[in-house]
């Protein structure tokens, strides 16, 4: 089995000692585990104030990590949402439908505190990329 580490360049990754995503490969394909991702714009290390904008940025950050792993949101099989205020979660649904409407991964929402009070949502995904013709499998 091989292992590839993916980085977004976020200072959080260095400070907390984690990778934005980890890809593990075997003969059946590639599993891609994307760490809990918040709505920070990593280029500016800024974050919007509202949960809808943060949800969109989370998913753009996740898309970028998946792209580095030669994958996409279409490969997502499981997603976990963490929101500090459960009653805010329905505001995210239109954005989630935009990104996952046809994919419809298995999902779970947890209401829990996040590291920074500015964070309104954190999203973690697991994706499974099938082997291509050029990959063994």
Buried (B, 14 or more C-beta within 10 A) or exposed (E): EEEBEBBBEBEBBEEEEBBBBBBEBEEEBBBBBBBBBBBBBBEEEEBBEEBBBBBBBBBEBBBBBBEBBEBBBEBBEBBBBBBBEEEBBEBBEEBBEEBBEEBEBEBEEEEEEBEEEBBBBBBBBBBBBEBEEEEEE
